[in-house]
Amino acid sequence: MMKTRFTEAFGVEHPIIQGGMQWVGRAELVSAVANAGALGCLTALTQPTPEDLSKEIGRVRDMTDKPFAVNFTILPTLKPIPYDEYMDAIVQSGVKIVETAGNNPKAHMPKLKEAGIKVIHKCTSVRHAITAQKIGVDAISIDGFECAGHPGEDDTPGLILIPKAADKIDIPIIASGGFADGRGLAAAIALGADGINMGTRFMATQEAPVHETIKQKIVSADELQTTLIFRTLRNTTRMFSNEVSKKIIEMEAEGKGIDEIGPIASGLKGKLVYETGDENAGVWSAGMCIGLINDIPTVKELVERIVNDAETIINERFRRIVA
Ligand SMILES: Cc1cc2nc3c(=O)[nH]c(=O)nc-3n(C[C@H](O)[C@H](O)[C@H](O)COP(=O)(O)O)c2cc1C
């Protein structure tokens, strides 16, 4: 049993978060993570409308009575998103934890705080973490360059970001990006974090709503099979390296803009990857820790294994070394 500032403040058993994942962070996965004693994040924008989000929150509640969170991602999109309506659905549903990401959540903080919601803000630089702490978030999730999704534009890996954030931030810190096993959790704690956030590792679990072929692809892939798209648009995104991500990088090199690249990179095509198992149906996020994933356990098996392995490393390896 590991007790940290995060487990204490957020009322979860284990210092592990399943970060928001577009198309993947649905009720089945989130409730499995909650039932395993970790914190699952339902991804708000996976739901086509705020009403659908309210229903999905209800589905999580049908499957668990443990705490869970909703991820609220504020990013530039091709189609305008009714963010305020999604936020109202979250607040009215009585959810008690929100993970914000993509941009400064300042505009939404009054509503969140008034509703007594605890906010975990995920960001990719220490300066943004300091700003988020100032505006009153309750924890920082600091996402290193290794991560799936949006690593930002600074290219700073977790080995630097995590201890630096620990030096500058007083609230609980979650280390994110590149974590897949108990060694990572023990290392994150050693670097000053209060827990870890994982995306890619949770995709390869029994309960993740991801086609079996893609889960097998994750197991067989190594750490060299991710790539960065949208660098030229200053909206860098780490994706699985497939035919579509390679095509996008070629188009970027030719100077093409979002008007031409957008339709190829559409999120709806990415959704097809998880539904059909065709890895080249669109772009899909994966982090460098894909090289550490060798099996498809249940969420409960995964969470228990990570916590047990981290405890063993701390109790045995760390102790043996200093004795
Ligand atoms: C398939 C997938 C989709 C993701 N979608 C989102 C998202 O919509 N919003 C968000 O804040 N983060 C998103 N992320 C990032 C994760 O929440 C997390 O920060 C990241 O995966 C951590 O890096 P890791 O994959 O190395 O564990 C996504 C990650 C994956 C793998």
The ligand as a MOL file (V3000), in Angstrom:
LIG
                    3D

  0  0  0     0  0            999 V3000
M  V30 BEGIN CTAB
M  V30 COUNTS 31 33 0 0 0
M  V30 BEGIN ATOM
M  V30 1 C -4.9460 7.1140 -27.3740 0
M  V30 2 C -4.6320 8.3090 -26.5290 0
M  V30 3 C -5.4720 9.3970 -26.5650 0
M  V30 4 C -5.2040 10.5180 -25.7620 0
M  V30 5 N -6.0920 11.5500 -25.7420 0
M  V30 6 C -5.9320 12.5640 -24.8330 0
M  V30 7 C -6.9300 13.5460 -24.6750 0
M  V30 8 O -7.9570 13.5580 -25.3590 0
M  V30 9 N -6.7230 14.5140 -23.7430 0
M  V30 10 C -5.6020 14.5340 -22.9490 0
M  V30 11 O -5.4840 15.3970 -22.0880 0
M  V30 12 N -4.6340 13.6100 -23.0980 0
M  V30 13 C -4.7780 12.6270 -23.9970 0
M  V30 14 N -3.8210 11.6430 -24.1040 0
M  V30 15 C -2.6200 11.7150 -23.2520 0
M  V30 16 C -2.7740 10.8820 -21.9540 0
M  V30 17 O -3.7810 11.3560 -21.1230 0
M  V30 18 C -1.4630 10.9150 -21.1430 0
M  V30 19 O -1.1460 12.2340 -20.7760 0
M  V30 20 C -0.3090 10.3120 -21.9230 0
M  V30 21 O -0.7350 9.1680 -22.6050 0
M  V30 22 C 0.8310 9.9650 -20.9900 0
M  V30 23 O 1.8610 9.3790 -21.7180 0
M  V30 24 P 2.0320 7.7750 -21.8870 0
M  V30 25 O 1.1810 7.4110 -23.0390 0
M  V30 26 O 3.4720 7.6240 -22.1250 0
M  V30 27 O 1.5460 7.1290 -20.6210 0
M  V30 28 C -4.0480 10.5300 -24.9320 0
M  V30 29 C -3.1880 9.4290 -24.9350 0
M  V30 30 C -3.4600 8.3160 -25.7120 0
M  V30 31 C -2.5280 7.1400 -25.6590 0
M  V30 END ATOM
M  V30 BEGIN BOND
M  V30 1 1 1 2
M  V30 2 1 2 3
M  V30 3 2 2 30
M  V30 4 2 3 4
M  V30 5 1 4 5
M  V30 6 1 4 28
M  V30 7 2 5 6
M  V30 8 1 6 7
M  V30 9 1 6 13
M  V30 10 2 7 8
M  V30 11 1 7 9
M  V30 12 1 9 10
M  V30 13 2 10 11
M  V30 14 1 10 12
M  V30 15 2 12 13
M  V30 16 1 13 14
M  V30 17 1 14 15
M  V30 18 1 14 28
M  V30 19 1 15 16
M  V30 20 1 16 17
M  V30 21 1 16 18
M  V30 22 1 18 19
M  V30 23 1 18 20
M  V30 24 1 20 21
M  V30 25 1 20 22
M  V30 26 1 22 23
M  V30 27 1 23 24
M  V30 28 2 24 25
M  V30 29 1 24 26
M  V30 30 1 24 27
M  V30 31 2 28 29
M  V30 32 1 29 30
M  V30 33 1 30 31
M  V30 END BOND
M  V30 END CTAB
M  END
